[in-house]
Amino acid sequence: MLRNSSHNPILKLSSLLFLIVSLTNHNCYRVQAHIFIYAVCSVEKYQTSSLFETNLNSLLSSITSSSSQSSYNSFAIGNEASTPSDAAAYGVYQCRGDLKTSECSRCVQNAVGQIGLVCSYTYAASLQLEGCLIRYENRDFLGKLDTSIVYKKCSRGTSYDVEFFRRRDDVLSDLQTATSFRVSSLGLVEGFAQCLGDLSVGDCSSCLSEAVGKLKNVCGSASAADVYLAQCYARYWASGYFDSDSDSPDVDKVGKTIAIIVGVLAGVALIIVLLSVLRKVAG
């Protein structure tokens, strides 16, 4: 005799779990945009209630507001001739070129919230998430080429396949010609690169050339590698390859802490939902 599946508690629970997993997978890409990559903070700190703090708060507010309209913008607050030179605040934000405006805005809001915690009261700071970057200083750095290396990650996995290296080099050569954001793939090798929007075409090319060179020289035969310079970055990986470990000495303590908090909250929420269903079933 067939039973009505709508009254089967096991099927109800299975359906609920399937729905939760489906929603989690659907939002996976969005969560990736908020993963912490690095933060750099200056040693020099400003005094609370100073003019620079006022200008910085105005700058961060402008960045947050602008991100709901555009994926890139730069600002200069308090740089009038009558303002003390160390009180001006210069800043920029940029989202990855493949993010939607709503995703960009969420990423920037997250970054603005984190930078005040990671780099408290510092005159200069930059914070890179997977999907966006924000940076501020008390000196005018906007539009000025800076190819200093900020962060690198080389996968522990390596490849010695000649064909892999040929395709990797072709992908990197293509990325090197980018003028803003570019994605490239060839066979099993994929990658993308991006320059800050305040760079000229020539400076963008110089920055990416430097980044690609460091990818090859620093990470050698790595199956995946990321290099972030001050004003551009380039990344490549073998399709389907992911390695959360790195040969870089940098430890993503902030990212791991955030991931643990989110994971714990998600686990608690899931347990509450399941207990609620089981009570209804038992009742």
Secondary structure as UniProt FT lines:
FT   HELIX           5..7
FT   HELIX           9..26
FT   HELIX           28..32
FT   TURN            33..34
FT   STRAND          36..41
FT   TURN            48..49
FT   HELIX           51..66
FT   TURN            67..69
FT   STRAND          72..77
FT   TURN            81..82
FT   HELIX           85..87
FT   STRAND          89..95
FT   TURN            97..98
FT   HELIX           101..118
FT   TURN            119..121
FT   STRAND          125..129
FT   STRAND          132..137
FT   TURN            142..143
FT   STRAND          149..154
FT   HELIX           162..175
FT   TURN            176..177
FT   STRAND          181..186
FT   TURN            187..188
FT   STRAND          189..195
FT   TURN            197..198
FT   HELIX           201..219
FT   TURN            220..221
FT   STRAND          224..229
FT   STRAND          232..238
FT   TURN            239..240
FT   HELIX           253..282
//
